[in-house]
Amino acid sequence: MIEFIQLTTSDEIDLFIETNQLSFLYISRQNCSVCHGLMPQVEKMMNHFPAIKLGHVDADEVMEVTGKFSVFTVPVLILFVDGKEYLREAHIVHLDLLTEKIKKIYKNVVDE
């Protein structure tokens, strides 16, 4: 099972995005019930995309993440391809639609 890697500094976030062809950030806050409820569902869904590396950032611990990625609400889910943002979902996330969007990107990037 694929699990989220906890990223605790801005440098760790940068390195995570730079060193993985496909990287996915899940940005949340500690007191966000939507964040805590959605995360296991996203983690389960991402098992269908094993080439995508998963990173979790707590915006309460890494405060600069909000400015760095223009985060105005949480949760924020961002997919990067070769260090560039390709997909972003925030707050209300429809997993079926997100899955379809990721499938299209994944199919074009990963040769299976």
C-alpha positions as CSV (number, residue, x, y, z in Angstrom):
1,M,0.0,0.0,0.0
2,I,1.3,3.4,-1.0
3,E,1.4,5.9,1.9
4,F,2.0,9.6,2.3
5,I,5.5,10.8,3.3
6,Q,5.4,13.5,5.9
7,L,7.2,16.6,4.6
8,T,8.1,19.0,7.5
9,T,10.2,21.8,5.8
10,S,10.0,23.9,2.7
11,D,13.3,22.4,1.6
12,E,11.9,18.8,2.0
13,I,8.9,19.9,-0.2
14,D,11.1,21.3,-2.9
15,L,13.4,18.2,-2.9
16,F,10.3,15.9,-3.0
17,I,8.9,17.7,-6.1
18,E,12.3,18.0,-7.8
19,T,13.3,14.4,-7.4
20,N,10.1,12.6,-8.4
21,Q,8.8,12.7,-11.9
22,L,5.2,12.4,-10.6
23,S,4.7,13.9,-7.1
24,F,1.4,14.6,-5.3
25,L,1.1,17.0,-2.4
26,Y,-1.7,16.8,0.1
27,I,-1.8,20.0,2.1
28,S,-4.0,20.1,5.3
29,R,-4.3,21.6,8.7
30,Q,-4.6,19.9,12.1
31,N,-8.1,21.1,12.9
32,C,-9.7,20.3,9.5
33,S,-12.2,17.5,9.7
34,V,-12.6,17.5,5.9
35,C,-8.8,17.0,5.6
36,H,-8.7,14.1,8.0
37,G,-11.7,12.4,6.4
38,L,-10.5,12.8,2.8
39,M,-6.9,11.7,3.2
40,P,-7.5,7.9,3.7
41,Q,-9.8,8.0,0.6
42,V,-7.2,9.7,-1.5
43,E,-4.5,7.4,-0.2
44,K,-6.6,4.4,-1.3
45,M,-7.3,5.9,-4.7
46,M,-3.6,6.6,-5.3
47,N,-2.9,2.9,-5.0
48,H,-4.0,2.7,-8.7
49,F,-1.2,5.1,-9.6
50,P,2.0,3.5,-8.1
51,A,4.4,5.7,-10.0
52,I,3.1,8.8,-8.2
53,K,4.9,9.6,-5.0
54,L,2.7,11.0,-2.2
55,G,3.7,13.8,0.2
56,H,1.7,15.3,3.1
57,V,2.2,18.8,4.4
58,D,0.7,20.1,7.6
59,A,0.2,23.8,6.9
60,D,0.2,24.5,10.6
61,E,3.7,23.1,10.9
62,V,5.1,24.4,7.6
63,M,3.4,27.8,7.5
64,E,5.3,29.0,4.4
65,V,3.5,26.4,2.3
66,T,0.4,28.6,2.1
67,G,2.3,31.4,0.4
68,K,4.5,29.1,-1.7
69,F,1.5,27.3,-3.3
70,S,-1.2,30.0,-2.9
71,V,-3.2,28.0,-0.5
72,F,-6.4,29.8,0.7
73,T,-8.3,26.8,2.0
74,V,-7.6,23.2,2.9
75,P,-7.3,20.5,1.9
76,V,-5.4,21.3,-1.3
77,L,-4.3,18.4,-3.5
78,I,-1.6,19.2,-6.2
79,L,-0.1,16.9,-8.8
80,F,3.3,17.8,-10.2
81,V,4.8,16.3,-13.4
82,D,8.5,16.9,-13.7
83,G,8.3,19.7,-11.1
84,K,5.4,21.6,-12.8
85,E,2.0,21.8,-11.4
86,Y,-0.5,19.9,-13.6
87,L,-3.5,19.5,-11.4
88,R,-5.0,21.2,-8.3
89,E,-8.1,20.5,-6.3
90,A,-9.1,22.3,-3.1
91,H,-11.6,22.0,-0.3
92,I,-14.5,20.1,-1.9
93,V,-12.9,17.2,-3.8
94,H,-14.9,14.8,-6.0
95,L,-12.8,11.7,-6.0
96,D,-14.4,10.2,-9.1
97,L,-13.5,13.4,-11.1
98,L,-10.1,13.6,-9.6
99,T,-9.4,9.9,-10.4
100,E,-10.4,10.5,-14.1
101,K,-8.1,13.6,-14.3
102,I,-5.2,11.8,-12.8
103,K,-5.7,8.8,-15.1
104,K,-5.4,11.0,-18.2
105,I,-2.2,12.6,-17.0
106,Y,-0.8,9.3,-15.7
107,K,-1.5,7.5,-19.0
108,N,0.5,10.2,-20.9
109,V,3.5,10.2,-18.5
110,V,3.9,6.5,-17.5
111,D,4.7,3.8,-20.0
112,E,3.1,0.6,-18.6
